[in-house]
Amino acid sequence: MKRGERIGVRVKDRESRTRREFKGLEYFPIDPKWRIEARLEPYQPPKMIPITNVLSMTDNETSPGALAFEVNGNTYRIDPILEKGETDWFVMIADDTTGRETYGAGRYLYVAPPDATGRVVLDFNKSYSPPCAFTNFATCPLPPQQNHLPLRIEAGEKKYAGTVH
C-alpha cells in the first residue's frame, strides 16, 4: 500500500487473537427515516477538499458538490468525494452518536451518483465503521469538518464491542 510517498506492507495473520476473539457486529434497527433523498448542489468546478487520515497525513480529494438533505425540518450538507476507480461516491460522516454508540472516528457509506434530476439517495442504514475500528494498523481517512453533523444518526453499524489489539 502507498500513503503519500510512504510505502507499507500489510501482513494478514489468520490465527491472530483479534480474529479468534472477534465479537461480531451490531447495528441500529433498519429505519426508513434514515433513507433520505438528497439533492446535489454541484461545485463548478469540482472542489478540492483536504482529507486527513489517522496518521495525520492530508491529501486533497475531489468533491463534485454538496449533498443537501433535510432531517426534522433542518437542512444539512455533506461533501462526498470521488475515489479513483470507483463509480459510487464515498461519504465520511461524524454525528452526535460518534464516540458514543458508534466508532469515535466516524463512519462511511457509498452512494450512487445523482440521477438526471440531481437526486441522490443517502441510506444511513448502510453506514459502517472504518477498518481502523478493528485494527491499529489501518490508515483510515477521517470525515472532513463539514461532514460533522449536529444530529444523532441512529442508523447503520454501531461501535465494535471488542478490543482493538
N, C-alpha and C positions, 0 to 999 in steps of 0.2 A: 504494500500500500504506500501511497505517497501523500504527504501532507505538506504543502508548500514545497520547499526544497528538501525536505526530510523524507527519507525512505525507511520503512519499517517492515518487519516480518511478523505475521500473526501465526502462532502455533496453536493447534487445537488438541486438547487433551480429553479424549472421550471418557477417561476414568477420573477426571478431576472431581474434587469434593463438591464444588459448586454444581456440577451436572448431577452427581449422585444424589445430592440433597435438595434438588430443585423442588420448590413448594407449589408450583403451578401458578396460574394467573387468575386474577379476579377482575370482574367488570361491573360497572354500573348496569342496572337493568336497561335493556334497549328501550328508548323512549322516542317516539316520533317527533316530539318537541325539538329534539336536537338534530333533526334532519332539516336543514334550513336552506332556503333559496336565497342566494346572494347575487348581487349584480357587480359586474366588473366595471370599475372606474379606471380605464386604461391610462397608463403613463405614456405620454408621447414626447420623446421616445421612451422605451422601457428604462426604468430607473435602476441604477446600481446601488445595492444596499449592503452595508458591511454585516457579515455574519461571523461571529466569534465562536470558536469551539471550546470544549472543556480544557484544552491545553493553552487557552488564551491566544490562539493563533486566529487572525482575522483574514477572511477572503471577501472580496466583493462579488456578490451574486446578482443575477438579473431578476428583477421583478417586473412582470408585464403590466401590473396595475394593482390597485387596492380592491379587495373583495369586501363590499359593504353589505351588511345584513342587520336585521333587527331581532332583538330579544326583549320581550316585555315592554315594547314601545320605545326602546332605546336603540340607536344606531351605532354599530361598531364597524371598524375597518381593520383588516389584516392584510399583510403583504405575503403572497405566495412567492416562491422562487422557481425558476426554470433550471432543472438539472440536466446536465449533458446526458444524452442518450435516453431520456425519459419523455414520454408523451404526456403523462399526468403532471400536475403541478404539485410541488412539495410545500406543505404548510407546517410551520412550527408555532405552537401556542403555549402560553402560560396563562393561568387564570386563578381564581381565588380558591381552587382545590389544590393547586400546585404546592408541593411540600407538605400537604396535609393528607388528603385522600389519594392524591396522585403524585407521581415522581417529581422530585424537587427541581429538576432542570427543565420541566415542561413535557409536552407530548407532541407527537407528529401525526399527520394524516396526509393522504394524497387525495386530490380532487381532479375530476375530468376538466379539461379546458372548457371555456364558455361555449354555449350553443350560439346560434346565429343572432339571438337577441341579447347576448351578453350575460345570460343566466348561468350560474354555477351552483351546484348543489354541494353544500358543506355538511357532511354527515359526521358530526362529532361522536356518534356511536362507534365509529371506526377509528377513533384516535387511540394511539398506542404509545407505550413508553419507548424511549430510545435505547439502543444497546448499552449505553453507559449505566442504565438502571440495573444491569445484571453483571457487569464486569468493570473493573478499574482500568482495563486495557483498551477501551473504546475511545474514539476521538469524536464524540458527538457534537454537531452544531447546536447552538443554543438559540432559542427564539429571540428575534430582534425586539427591541423595546416596544415598537409599535404593535407587536403581537402579544403583548401582556394585557390581557383583558380584565377589566374590573367587574367581573361577574363569575359566578360558580357554574362551570360546565360539568354537570353531573352526568357524564356520558363517557363511554369508552373504557379503556384499561385503567385499573386502579394501581396504586403503589405496590410493588412487589413485597410480599410478606417475608421473604427470606433475607439472608445476609449476603452482601456482595463481599467476596473474599479477595 
